[in-house]
Amino acid sequence: MVQKKGTQGNPNTKKIKGVQAVDRALIILEALARAEGPVTLSSLSAEVGLHISTVHRLLNTLARRGFVEQEPYQGRYRLGLKLFEIGHRALYSLDIRAVARPFLRQLVEEFNETANLAVLDGTEVVYIDQVESRNMVKMLARPGTRGPAYCTGAGKVLLAGLPPFQLERVLSNLNLYPYTPATITSIERLKRELEQIRQQGFAIDRGELEEGVRCVAAPIKNHEQRVVAALSVSGPSSRITEELIQTKLVEAVCRAAQAISEALGSDTSRQLRS
């Protein structure tokens, strides 16, 4: 049951900053999270210290997006499954970081090039962890940095791991900007490359986003055999040579990605061939 607090007793309503509607919506979600069960509109209004019409309007918006659910008969409100989905994904990313960190360090120790962990967000790749090379000249993509998925090693691995219907949806929203002469600018060519990545189990970026930079990436799978992240090693082409890629780097990156996948519960006997 929600504990009632008047407007003057709720510090959240005194210091609303930024976008007011967003702040108020978050206050409502936090109040629902504290409740032991579904709550009425009037009790929720008293809890957050906002006018009942304001709370009702925000609840309707949150309900349309799946963040809040309303009981069909009594009309009380509770948190929606959308929040569980988002929280589950956030927790999953944190788990992957913890599992992958030692392997990132190991790759940096072995090759002295930057190792990255990335996930897919729409048409972009998002780097969620990184261990830097000790070289003065090195590749950097700080955690939180985004990049186009279609022209990065990690991004191509993540695209290749999508189910067909999801991939088609992503491809329909792509703008294949030519960052360098090596950038793939044809959807058909990109599809052929993604199919090759699925078959071989890794991706190579040969200066598609930045000239003079090479990257090798491999997929990380969970217990459901879904590609949930990508592991990559990147650096200047003067050090990451074609010989290094073919003789050592591909094998090492794939081996580390499979080990992380196994730690996440993936059946490595069903992993993509490396």
Secondary structure, 3 states (H helix, E strand, C coil): CCCCCCHHHCHHHCCCCCCHHHHHHHHHHHHHHHCCCCECHHHHHHHHCCCHHHHHHHHHHHHHCCCEEECCCCCCEEECHHHHHHHHHHHHHHHHHHHHHHHHHHHHHHHCCEEEEEEEECCEEEEEEEECCCCCCCCCCCCCCEEEHHHCHHHHHHHHCCCHHHHHHHHHCCCCCCCCCCCCCCHHHHHHHHHHHHHHCCEEEECCCCCCEEEEEEEEECCCCCEEEEEEEEEECCCCCHHHHHHHHHHHHHHHHHHHHHHCCCCHHHCCCC
